[in-house]
Amino acid sequence: MKLYHFTSPIHVEGCIKEGINRGSIPLYKDGRYGLLPGWQWLTSNPNFNQQWANTEFSTLPYDRAAHRLTIVIPKTAKIRLHKWLDICGKLPIDKHMNAYGDPDNWYVFQGRIKPGWIREIVGKEGILERDTQKL
């Protein structure tokens, strides 16, 4: 199964070198926010127009969806891949979290996505930046 991870110009090189390993699930319980670390966000939607990354919803000074990484999770690790809508009801999340974007296409992977699982990196302008099969 081919999935995608979108990232910023600031973070793309780290993903290439270290893999994808800094993701978290935002939690909300009893009026307090927190993070559940070790969960990497993926999507089945390859479109660069990711609503969750829209600058309208972010105060970050960079484009969170400037680069699309194509990810292939090996069969041996698929047990740690979960459809977001299958598990989000079991977590204390803010009720508005699924209102931004297309949660039907979201996945979370528990653990580190290794650099070798990143098969391709494409910039927002549609330019192939790196075919990792040739690295």
N, CA, C and O atoms as a GROMACS GRO file, in nm:
protein
  540
    1MET      N    1   0.083  -0.118   0.000
    1MET     CA    2   0.000   0.000   0.000
    1MET      C    3   0.088   0.125   0.000
    1MET      O    4   0.179   0.138   0.082
    2LYS      N    5   0.061   0.214  -0.092
    2LYS     CA    6   0.136   0.337  -0.104
    2LYS      C    7   0.064   0.444  -0.022
    2LYS      O    8  -0.056   0.467  -0.039
    3LEU      N    9   0.139   0.509   0.066
    3LEU     CA   10   0.086   0.619   0.146
    3LEU      C   11   0.178   0.738   0.131
    3LEU      O   12   0.287   0.728   0.074
    4TYR      N   13   0.133   0.852   0.183
    4TYR     CA   14   0.209   0.975   0.167
    4TYR      C   15   0.224   1.046   0.301
    4TYR      O   16   0.138   1.039   0.388
    5HIS      N   17   0.336   1.115   0.313
    5HIS     CA   18   0.362   1.200   0.429
    5HIS      C   19   0.402   1.335   0.374
    5HIS      O   20   0.491   1.344   0.289
    6PHE      N   21   0.338   1.440   0.420
    6PHE     CA   22   0.370   1.575   0.375
    6PHE      C   23   0.453   1.643   0.483
    6PHE      O   24   0.430   1.626   0.602
    7THR      N   25   0.551   1.721   0.438
    7THR     CA   26   0.639   1.787   0.534
    7THR      C   27   0.689   1.920   0.476
    7THR      O   28   0.669   1.951   0.359
    8SER      N   29   0.753   1.995   0.562
    8SER     CA   30   0.800   2.129   0.528
    8SER      C   31   0.942   2.126   0.472
    8SER      O   32   1.011   2.024   0.481
    9PRO      N   33   0.986   2.237   0.414
    9PRO     CA   34   1.125   2.247   0.368
    9PRO      C   35   1.224   2.232   0.484
    9PRO      O   36   1.336   2.184   0.464
   10ILE      N   37   1.184   2.272   0.600
   10ILE     CA   38   1.270   2.264   0.719
   10ILE      C   39   1.292   2.120   0.764
   10ILE      O   40   1.398   2.086   0.818
   11HIS      N   41   1.194   2.034   0.742
   11HIS     CA   42   1.198   1.899   0.797
   11HIS      C   43   1.229   1.788   0.696
   11HIS      O   44   1.255   1.675   0.736
   12VAL      N   45   1.228   1.818   0.567
   12VAL     CA   46   1.241   1.712   0.467
   12VAL      C   47   1.376   1.641   0.474
   12VAL      O   48   1.381   1.519   0.463
   13GLU      N   49   1.485   1.713   0.493
   13GLU     CA   50   1.617   1.648   0.499
   13GLU      C   51   1.628   1.557   0.621
   13GLU      O   52   1.690   1.450   0.612
   14GLY      N   53   1.570   1.597   0.733
   14GLY     CA   54   1.570   1.511   0.852
   14GLY      C   55   1.495   1.381   0.827
   14GLY      O   56   1.536   1.275   0.873
   15CYS      N   57   1.385   1.390   0.753
   15CYS     CA   58   1.309   1.268   0.719
   15CYS      C   59   1.394   1.175   0.634
   15CYS      O   60   1.393   1.053   0.654
   16ILE      N   61   1.468   1.232   0.540
   16ILE     CA   62   1.552   1.150   0.451
   16ILE      C   63   1.662   1.081   0.531
   16ILE      O   64   1.691   0.963   0.508
   17LYS      N   65   1.724   1.152   0.622
   17LYS     CA   66   1.837   1.099   0.698
   17LYS      C   67   1.797   1.009   0.814
   17LYS      O   68   1.857   0.904   0.836
   18GLU      N   69   1.694   1.050   0.889
   18GLU     CA   70   1.657   0.980   1.013
   18GLU      C   71   1.528   0.900   1.002
   18GLU      O   72   1.496   0.820   1.090
   19GLY      N   73   1.454   0.921   0.895
   19GLY     CA   74   1.321   0.863   0.884
   19GLY      C   75   1.219   0.959   0.943
   19GLY      O   76   1.252   1.071   0.983
   20ILE      N   77   1.097   0.915   0.948
   20ILE     CA   78   0.989   0.997   1.004
   20ILE      C   79   0.968   0.946   1.146
   20ILE      O   80   0.925   0.833   1.166
   21ASN      N   81   0.999   1.030   1.243
   21ASN     CA   82   1.000   0.981   1.381
   21ASN      C   83   0.956   1.082   1.486
   21ASN      O   84   0.968   1.054   1.605
   22ARG      N   85   0.908   1.197   1.446
   22ARG     CA   86   0.875   1.300   1.545
   22ARG      C   87   0.726   1.327   1.556
   22ARG      O   88   0.685   1.427   1.616
   23GLY      N   89   0.644   1.241   1.499
   23GLY     CA   90   0.501   1.261   1.501
   23GLY      C   91   0.438   1.233   1.636
   23GLY      O   92   0.490   1.156   1.716
   24SER      N   93   0.325   1.298   1.658
   24SER     CA   94   0.248   1.281   1.782
   24SER      C   95   0.100   1.293   1.753
   24SER      O   96   0.060   1.355   1.654
   25ILE      N   97   0.021   1.234   1.838
   25ILE     CA   98  -0.123   1.250   1.832
   25ILE      C   99  -0.161   1.352   1.938
   25ILE      O  100  -0.131   1.331   2.056
   26PRO      N  101  -0.227   1.462   1.899
   26PRO     CA  102  -0.270   1.560   1.999
   26PRO      C  103  -0.389   1.505   2.080
   26PRO      O  104  -0.484   1.451   2.025
   27LEU      N  105  -0.380   1.521   2.209
   27LEU     CA  106  -0.484   1.471   2.299
   27LEU      C  107  -0.550   1.588   2.371
   27LEU      O  108  -0.491   1.696   2.385
   28TYR      N  109  -0.672   1.566   2.416
   28TYR     CA  110  -0.745   1.668   2.491
   28TYR      C  111  -0.833   1.597   2.594
   28TYR      O  112  -0.920   1.517   2.558
   29LYS      N  113  -0.810   1.627   2.720
   29LYS     CA  114  -0.889   1.563   2.825
   29LYS      C  115  -0.900   1.658   2.944
   29LYS      O  116  -0.801   1.718   2.987
   30ASP      N  117  -1.020   1.671   2.995
   30ASP     CA  118  -1.045   1.754   3.112
   30ASP      C  119  -0.991   1.896   3.096
   30ASP      O  120  -0.936   1.954   3.190
   31GLY      N  121  -1.008   1.952   2.976
   31GLY     CA  122  -0.965   2.088   2.950
   31GLY      C  123  -0.815   2.106   2.932
   31GLY      O  124  -0.767   2.219   2.925
   32ARG      N  125  -0.742   1.997   2.923
   32ARG     CA  126  -0.596   2.005   2.908
   32ARG      C  127  -0.552   1.936   2.779
   32ARG      O  128  -0.607   1.833   2.740
   33TYR      N  129  -0.454   1.996   2.715
   33TYR     CA  130  -0.398   1.941   2.593
   33TYR      C  131  -0.268   1.867   2.624
   33TYR      O  132  -0.196   1.901   2.717
   34GLY      N  133  -0.240   1.764   2.544
   34GLY     CA  134  -0.116   1.689   2.557
   34GLY      C  135  -0.082   1.623   2.425
   34GLY      O  136  -0.153   1.640   2.326
   35LEU      N  137   0.025   1.547   2.425
   35LEU     CA  138   0.069   1.477   2.304
   35LEU      C  139   0.099   1.332   2.336
   35LEU      O  140   0.153   1.301   2.442
   36LEU      N  141   0.063   1.245   2.245
   36LEU     CA  142   0.100   1.104   2.252
   36LEU      C  143   0.208   1.084   2.147
   36LEU      O  144   0.178   1.070   2.028
   37PRO      N  145   0.336   1.083   2.189
   37PRO     CA  146   0.446   1.076   2.092
   37PRO      C  147   0.460   0.938   2.029
   37PRO      O  148   0.407   0.839   2.078
   38GLY      N  149   0.535   0.935   1.918
   38GLY     CA  150   0.568   0.807   1.853
   38GLY      C  151   0.469   0.762   1.748
   38GLY      O  152   0.472   0.646   1.707
   39TRP      N  153   0.381   0.850   1.703
   39TRP     CA  154   0.281   0.817   1.601
   39TRP      C  155   0.301   0.908   1.480
   39TRP      O  156   0.292   1.030   1.492
   40GLN      N  157   0.329   0.848   1.365
   40GLN     CA  158   0.359   0.923   1.243
   40GLN      C  159   0.233   0.930   1.156
   40GLN      O  160   0.164   0.830   1.136
   41TRP      N  161   0.206   1.049   1.106
   41TRP     CA  162   0.086   1.073   1.026
   41TRP      C  163   0.112   1.047   0.878
   41TRP      O  164   0.212   1.092   0.822
   42LEU      N  165   0.019   0.974   0.817
   42LEU     CA  166   0.024   0.942   0.674
   42LEU      C  167  -0.115   0.964   0.615
   42LEU      O  168  -0.213   0.977   0.688
   43THR      N  169  -0.121   0.969   0.484
   43THR     CA  170  -0.249   0.981   0.417
   43THR      C  171  -0.247   0.900   0.288
   43THR      O  172  -0.141   0.875   0.230
   44SER      N  173  -0.364   0.861   0.244
   44SER     CA  174  -0.376   0.796   0.113
   44SER      C  175  -0.405   0.898   0.004
   44SER      O  176  -0.412   0.863  -0.114
   45ASN      N  177  -0.421   1.024   0.041
   45ASN     CA  178  -0.451   1.132  -0.051
   45ASN      C  179  -0.322   1.200  -0.099
   45ASN      O  180  -0.256   1.266  -0.019
   46PRO      N  181  -0.283   1.184  -0.226
   46PRO     CA  182  -0.158   1.240  -0.275
   46PRO      C  183  -0.165   1.389  -0.311
   46PRO      O  184  -0.063   1.448  -0.345
   47ASN      N  185  -0.282   1.449  -0.303
   47ASN     CA  186  -0.303   1.587  -0.342
   47ASN      C  187  -0.227   1.683  -0.249
   47ASN      O  188  -0.236   1.670  -0.127
   48PHE      N  189  -0.154   1.777  -0.306
   48PHE     CA  190  -0.080   1.874  -0.225
   48PHE      C  191  -0.172   1.970  -0.149
   48PHE      O  192  -0.129   2.033  -0.053
   49ASN      N  193  -0.295   1.981  -0.190
   49ASN     CA  194  -0.390   2.069  -0.123
   49ASN      C  195  -0.446   1.998   0.000
   49ASN      O  196  -0.561   1.953  -0.001
   50GLN      N  197  -0.365   1.988   0.104
   50GLN     CA  198  -0.404   1.922   0.228
   50GLN      C  199  -0.464   2.028   0.321
   50GLN      O  200  -0.395   2.118   0.367
   51GLN      N  201  -0.594   2.015   0.348
   51GLN     CA  202  -0.663   2.118   0.425
   51GLN      C  203  -0.602   2.139   0.564
   51GLN      O  204  -0.598   2.252   0.611
   52TRP      N  205  -0.556   2.033   0.629
   52TRP     CA  206  -0.498   2.045   0.762
   52TRP      C  207  -0.372   2.132   0.762
   52TRP      O  208  -0.335   2.188   0.865
   53ALA      N  209  -0.307   2.145   0.645
   53ALA     CA  210  -0.184   2.223   0.634
   53ALA      C  211  -0.211   2.365   0.587
   53ALA      O  212  -0.117   2.444   0.572
   54ASN      N  213  -0.336   2.399   0.564
   54ASN     CA  214  -0.374   2.530   0.517
   54ASN      C  215  -0.325   2.638   0.613
   54ASN      O  216  -0.340   2.624   0.735
   55THR      N  217  -0.266   2.743   0.561
   55THR     CA  218  -0.212   2.850   0.646
   55THR      C  219  -0.322   2.917   0.729
   55THR      O  220  -0.292   2.984   0.828
   56GLU      N  221  -0.446   2.900   0.690
   56GLU     CA  222  -0.557   2.954   0.768
   56GLU      C  223  -0.564   2.890   0.906
   56GLU      O  224  -0.608   2.953   1.002
   57PHE      N  225  -0.519   2.766   0.918
   57PHE     CA  226  -0.526   2.692   1.044
   57PHE      C  227  -0.391   2.682   1.114
   57PHE      O  228  -0.380   2.616   1.218
   58SER      N  229  -0.289   2.745   1.060
   58SER     CA  230  -0.155   2.730   1.116
   58SER      C  231  -0.088   2.866   1.133
   58SER      O  232  -0.105   2.955   1.049
   59THR      N  233  -0.014   2.880   1.239
   59THR     CA  234   0.064   3.003   1.260
   59THR      C  235   0.212   2.979   1.231
   59THR      O  236   0.295   3.066   1.255
   60LEU      N  237   0.245   2.862   1.180
   60LEU     CA  238   0.384   2.830   1.151
   60LEU      C  239   0.433   2.912   1.031
   60LEU      O  240   0.355   2.939   0.939
   61PRO      N  241   0.560   2.951   1.031
   61PRO     CA  242   0.611   3.036   0.924
   61PRO      C  243   0.659   2.960   0.800
   61PRO      O  244   0.738   3.014   0.722
   62TYR      N  245   0.612   2.837   0.781
   62TYR     CA  246   0.653   2.759   0.665
   62TYR      C  247   0.537   2.672   0.619
   62TYR      O  248   0.440   2.651   0.691
   63ASP      N  249   0.549   2.623   0.498
   63ASP     CA  250   0.446   2.539   0.436
   63ASP      C  251   0.463   2.395   0.483
   63ASP      O  252   0.564   2.331   0.453
   64ARG      N  253   0.367   2.346   0.557
   64ARG     CA  254   0.374   2.211   0.614
   64ARG      C  255   0.353   2.101   0.509
   64ARG      O  256   0.374   1.983   0.536
   65ALA      N  257   0.312   2.141   0.388
   65ALA     CA  258   0.288   2.042   0.282
   65ALA      C  259   0.368   2.077   0.156
   65ALA      O  260   0.320   2.056   0.045
   66ALA      N  261   0.487   2.128   0.174
   66ALA     CA  262   0.571   2.167   0.059
   66ALA      C  263   0.632   2.047  -0.010
   66ALA      O  264   0.666   2.054  -0.129
   67HIS      N  265   0.647   1.936   0.061
   67HIS     CA  266   0.709   1.816   0.006
   67HIS      C  267   0.620   1.695   0.035
   67HIS      O  268   0.569   1.678   0.146
   68ARG      N  269   0.603   1.612  -0.067
   68ARG     CA  270   0.527   1.487  -0.050
   68ARG      C  271   0.623   1.370  -0.056
   68ARG      O  272   0.692   1.350  -0.156
   69LEU      N  273   0.627   1.294   0.050
   69LEU     CA  274   0.709   1.174   0.056
   69LEU      C  275   0.619   1.054   0.032
   69LEU      O  276   0.517   1.037   0.099
   70THR      N  277   0.656   0.970  -0.062
   70THR     CA  278   0.582   0.847  -0.088
   70THR      C  279   0.642   0.740   0.002
   70THR      O  280   0.763   0.717   0.002
   71ILE      N  281   0.556   0.675   0.078
   71ILE     CA  282   0.598   0.577   0.178
   71ILE      C  283   0.540   0.440   0.144
   71ILE      O  284   0.424   0.428   0.107
   72VAL      N  285   0.624   0.338   0.156
   72VAL     CA  286   0.576   0.200   0.144
   72VAL      C  287   0.613   0.129   0.273
   72VAL      O  288   0.730   0.110   0.304
   73ILE      N  289   0.510   0.091   0.348
   73ILE     CA  290   0.530   0.020   0.475
   73ILE      C  291   0.548  -0.128   0.443
   73ILE      O  292   0.463  -0.187   0.376
   74PRO      N  293   0.656  -0.190   0.490
   74PRO     CA  294   0.675  -0.333   0.462
   74PRO      C  295   0.570  -0.419   0.533
   74PRO      O  296   0.516  -0.380   0.637
   75LYS      N  297   0.543  -0.534   0.477
   75LYS     CA  298   0.444  -0.626   0.535
   75LYS      C  299   0.472  -0.657   0.681
   75LYS      O  300   0.379  -0.671   0.760
   76THR      N  301   0.599  -0.667   0.717
   76THR     CA  302   0.636  -0.702   0.854
   76THR      C  303   0.601  -0.591   0.955
   76THR      O  304   0.596  -0.616   1.075
   77ALA      N  305   0.576  -0.470   0.907
   77ALA     CA  306   0.544  -0.358   0.996
   77ALA      C  307   0.399  -0.313   0.988
   77ALA      O  308   0.358  -0.222   1.060
   78LYS      N  309   0.321  -0.375   0.901
   78LYS     CA  310   0.182  -0.330   0.881
   78LYS      C  311   0.094  -0.343   1.005
   78LYS      O  312  -0.009  -0.277   1.013
   79ILE      N  313   0.134  -0.424   1.100
   79ILE     CA  314   0.056  -0.438   1.224
   79ILE      C  315   0.056  -0.307   1.303
   79ILE      O  316  -0.032  -0.284   1.387
   80ARG      N  317   0.155  -0.220   1.277
   80ARG     CA  318   0.164  -0.092   1.347
   80ARG      C  319   0.101   0.024   1.269
   80ARG      O  320   0.108   0.139   1.312
   81LEU      N  321   0.040  -0.007   1.155
   81LEU     CA  322  -0.028   0.092   1.073
   81LEU      C  323  -0.178   0.084   1.101
   81LEU      O  324  -0.237  -0.024   1.096
   82HIS      N  325  -0.238   0.199   1.131
   82HIS     CA  326  -0.380   0.203   1.168
   82HIS      C  327  -0.452   0.312   1.090
   82HIS      O  328  -0.400   0.423   1.074
   83LYS      N  329  -0.572   0.280   1.042
   83LYS     CA  330  -0.658   0.385   0.986
   83LYS      C  331  -0.698   0.475   1.102
   83LYS      O  332  -0.740   0.428   1.208
   84TRP      N  333  -0.685   0.605   1.082
   84TRP     CA  334  -0.713   0.700   1.188
   84TRP      C  335  -0.855   0.685   1.244
   84TRP      O  336  -0.873   0.684   1.366
   85LEU      N  337  -0.954   0.673   1.158
   85LEU     CA  338  -1.092   0.665   1.207
   85LEU      C  339  -1.120   0.536   1.283
   85LEU      O  340  -1.218   0.528   1.358
   86ASP      N  341  -1.036   0.434   1.265
   86ASP     CA  342  -1.053   0.308   1.340
   86ASP      C  343  -1.004   0.321   1.484
   86ASP      O  344  -1.050   0.247   1.572
   87ILE      N  345  -0.911   0.413   1.510
   87ILE     CA  346  -0.856   0.422   1.646
   87ILE      C  347  -0.886   0.553   1.718
   87ILE      O  348  -0.874   0.558   1.840
   88CYS      N  349  -0.926   0.658   1.646
   88CYS     CA  350  -0.941   0.788   1.712
   88CYS      C  351  -1.051   0.788   1.817
   88CYS      O  352  -1.044   0.867   1.912
   89GLY      N  353  -1.152   0.704   1.802
   89GLY     CA  354  -1.259   0.697   1.901
   89GLY      C  355  -1.213   0.638   2.034
   89GLY      O  356  -1.282   0.651   2.135
   90LYS      N  357  -1.098   0.573   2.035
   90LYS     CA  358  -1.044   0.513   2.157
   90LYS      C  359  -0.951   0.608   2.231
   90LYS      O  360  -0.901   0.576   2.338
   91LEU      N  361  -0.928   0.727   2.172
   91LEU     CA  362  -0.834   0.823   2.229
   91LEU      C  363  -0.907   0.949   2.274
   91LEU      O  364  -1.009   0.986   2.214
   92PRO      N  365  -0.857   1.015   2.377
   92PRO     CA  366  -0.919   1.142   2.417
   92PRO      C  367  -0.868   1.257   2.328
   92PRO      O  368  -0.770   1.323   2.360
   93ILE      N  369  -0.938   1.277   2.217
   93ILE     CA  370  -0.896   1.384   2.125
   93ILE      C  371  -1.001   1.495   2.127
   93ILE      O  372  -1.115   1.474   2.167
   94ASP      N  373  -0.960   1.612   2.083
   94ASP     CA  374  -1.052   1.725   2.070
   94ASP      C  375  -1.157   1.689   1.966
   94ASP      O  376  -1.124   1.636   1.860
   95LYS      N  377  -1.282   1.717   1.994
   95LYS     CA  378  -1.390   1.680   1.904
   95LYS      C  379  -1.381   1.748   1.768
   95LYS      O  380  -1.444   1.702   1.672
   96HIS      N  381  -1.304   1.856   1.757
   96HIS     CA  382  -1.290   1.929   1.632
   96HIS      C  383  -1.175   1.878   1.545
   96HIS      O  384  -1.160   1.922   1.430
   97MET      N  385  -1.095   1.789   1.597
   97MET     CA  386  -0.975   1.747   1.526
   97MET      C  387  -1.005   1.690   1.386
   97MET      O  388  -0.931   1.718   1.291
   98ASN      N  389  -1.109   1.614   1.374
   98ASN     CA  390  -1.141   1.551   1.245
   98ASN      C  391  -1.214   1.645   1.150
   98ASN      O  392  -1.251   1.605   1.039
   99ALA      N  393  -1.236   1.769   1.191
   99ALA     CA  394  -1.305   1.866   1.106
   99ALA      C  395  -1.212   1.931   1.005
   99ALA      O  396  -1.260   1.994   0.911
  100TYR      N  397  -1.081   1.917   1.022
  100TYR     CA  398  -0.984   1.984   0.935
  100TYR      C  399  -0.916   1.883   0.845
  100TYR      O  400  -0.823   1.814   0.887
  101GLY      N  401  -0.961   1.875   0.724
  101GLY     CA  402  -0.896   1.785   0.630
  101GLY      C  403  -0.987   1.672   0.588
  101GLY      O  404  -1.109   1.687   0.582
  102ASP      N  405  -0.927   1.560   0.560
  102ASP     CA  406  -1.001   1.444   0.512
  102ASP      C  407  -0.965   1.320   0.595
  102ASP      O  408  -0.892   1.233   0.548
  103PRO      N  409  -1.014   1.312   0.718
  103PRO     CA  410  -0.976   1.203   0.807
  103PRO      C  411  -1.005   1.064   0.753
  103PRO      O  412  -0.948   0.966   0.801
  104ASP      N  413  -1.094   1.052   0.655
  104ASP     CA  414  -1.119   0.922   0.593
  104ASP      C  415  -0.992   0.866   0.527
  104ASP      O  416  -0.980   0.745   0.511
  105ASN      N  417  -0.900   0.954   0.490
  105ASN     CA  418  -0.777   0.912   0.423
  105ASN      C  419  -0.656   0.904   0.516
  105ASN      O  420  -0.548   0.867   0.471
  106TRP      N  421  -0.672   0.939   0.642
  106TRP     CA  422  -0.560   0.946   0.734
  106TRP      C  423  -0.524   0.810   0.793
  106TRP      O  424  -0.611   0.726   0.818
  107TYR      N  425  -0.395   0.792   0.813
  107TYR     CA  426  -0.340   0.674   0.880
  107TYR      C  427  -0.240   0.723   0.984
  107TYR      O  428  -0.183   0.832   0.971
  108VAL      N  429  -0.218   0.643   1.087
  108VAL     CA  430  -0.109   0.669   1.180
  108VAL      C  431  -0.027   0.542   1.192
  108VAL      O  432  -0.079   0.430   1.195
  109PHE      N  433   0.103   0.561   1.198
  109PHE     CA  434   0.196   0.449   1.212
  109PHE      C  435   0.264   0.462   1.347
  109PHE      O  436   0.323   0.566   1.378
  110GLN      N  437   0.256   0.358   1.427
  110GLN     CA  438   0.319   0.360   1.559
  110GLN      C  439   0.465   0.321   1.546
  110GLN      O  440   0.497   0.207   1.511
  111GLY      N  441   0.552   0.416   1.574
  111GLY     CA  442   0.696   0.391   1.566
  111GLY      C  443   0.761   0.475   1.458
  111GLY      O  444   0.702   0.570   1.407
  112ARG      N  445   0.880   0.439   1.424
  112ARG     CA  446   0.962   0.513   1.328
  112ARG      C  447   0.942   0.458   1.187
  112ARG      O  448   0.945   0.337   1.165
  113ILE      N  449   0.922   0.548   1.094
  113ILE     CA  450   0.920   0.512   0.953
  113ILE      C  451   1.063   0.526   0.904
  113ILE      O  452   1.117   0.637   0.899
  114LYS      N  453   1.123   0.417   0.868
  114LYS     CA  454   1.265   0.415   0.831
  114LYS      C  455   1.290   0.488   0.699
  114LYS      O  456   1.203   0.491   0.612
  115PRO      N  457   1.409   0.548   0.685
  115PRO     CA  458   1.440   0.619   0.561
  115PRO      C  459   1.423   0.532   0.436
  115PRO      O  460   1.382   0.583   0.332
  116GLY      N  461   1.453   0.404   0.445
  116GLY     CA  462   1.440   0.315   0.330
  116GLY      C  463   1.297   0.292   0.286
  116GLY      O  464   1.274   0.241   0.176
  117TRP      N  465   1.201   0.328   0.369
  117TRP     CA  466   1.060   0.314   0.332
  117TRP      C  467   1.012   0.434   0.251
  117TRP      O  468   0.903   0.430   0.194
  118ILE      N  469   1.092   0.540   0.246
  118ILE     CA  470   1.059   0.658   0.168
  118ILE      C  471   1.105   0.632   0.024
  118ILE      O  472   1.225   0.621  -0.001
  119ARG      N  473   1.012   0.622  -0.068
  119ARG     CA  474   1.045   0.582  -0.204
  119ARG      C  475   1.061   0.699  -0.300
  119ARG      O  476   1.130   0.687  -0.402
  120GLU      N  477   0.998   0.812  -0.269
  120GLU     CA  478   1.004   0.924  -0.361
  120GLU      C  479   0.973   1.052  -0.284
  120GLU      O  480   0.897   1.051  -0.188
  121ILE      N  481   1.033   1.162  -0.329
  121ILE     CA  482   1.006   1.293  -0.271
  121ILE      C  483   0.976   1.388  -0.385
  121ILE      O  484   1.056   1.404  -0.477
  122VAL      N  485   0.859   1.450  -0.378
  122VAL     CA  486   0.815   1.542  -0.482
  122VAL      C  487   0.784   1.676  -0.417
  122VAL      O  488   0.720   1.682  -0.312
  123GLY      N  489   0.830   1.784  -0.481
  123GLY     CA  490   0.799   1.919  -0.434
  123GLY      C  491   0.661   1.961  -0.479
  123GLY      O  492   0.603   1.902  -0.570
  124LYS      N  493   0.610   2.063  -0.414
  124LYS     CA  494   0.474   2.110  -0.442
  124LYS      C  495   0.453   2.150  -0.588
  124LYS      O  496   0.341   2.141  -0.638
  125GLU      N  497   0.555   2.192  -0.655
  125GLU     CA  498   0.543   2.229  -0.796
  125GLU      C  499   0.538   2.106  -0.886
  125GLU      O  500   0.538   2.120  -1.009
  126GLY      N  501   0.534   1.988  -0.828
  126GLY     CA  502   0.527   1.865  -0.906
  126GLY      C  503   0.661   1.816  -0.955
  126GLY      O  504   0.668   1.727  -1.040
  127ILE      N  505   0.767   1.874  -0.904
  127ILE     CA  506   0.902   1.838  -0.948
  127ILE      C  507   0.955   1.723  -0.863
  127ILE      O  508   0.959   1.732  -0.741
  128LEU      N  509   0.996   1.616  -0.930
  128LEU     CA  510   1.058   1.504  -0.860
  128LEU      C  511   1.190   1.552  -0.804
  128LEU      O  512   1.282   1.585  -0.880
  129GLU      N  513   1.200   1.555  -0.673
  129GLU     CA  514   1.323   1.602  -0.609
  129GLU      C  515   1.419   1.488  -0.583
  129GLU      O  516   1.541   1.506  -0.588
  130ARG      N  517   1.364   1.373  -0.556
  130ARG     CA  518   1.453   1.262  -0.522
  130ARG      C  519   1.376   1.131  -0.540
  130ARG      O  520   1.267   1.112  -0.486
  131ASP      N  521   1.436   1.043  -0.616
  131ASP     CA  522   1.386   0.907  -0.628
  131ASP      C  523   1.478   0.823  -0.542
  131ASP      O  524   1.591   0.794  -0.581
  132THR      N  525   1.431   0.784  -0.425
  132THR     CA  526   1.519   0.716  -0.329
  132THR      C  527   1.558   0.577  -0.374
  132THR      O  528   1.647   0.516  -0.314
  133GLN      N  529   1.495   0.526  -0.476
  133GLN     CA  530   1.536   0.396  -0.529
  133GLN      C  531   1.677   0.404  -0.587
  133GLN      O  532   1.747   0.303  -0.599
  134LYS      N  533   1.719   0.525  -0.623
  134LYS     CA  534   1.850   0.544  -0.684
  134LYS      C  535   1.955   0.591  -0.584
  134LYS      O  536   2.070   0.611  -0.621
  135LEU      N  537   1.918   0.609  -0.458
  135LEU     CA  538   2.016   0.653  -0.357
  135LEU      C  539   2.106   0.542  -0.315
  135LEU      O  540   2.193   0.562  -0.230
   0.00000   0.00000   0.00000
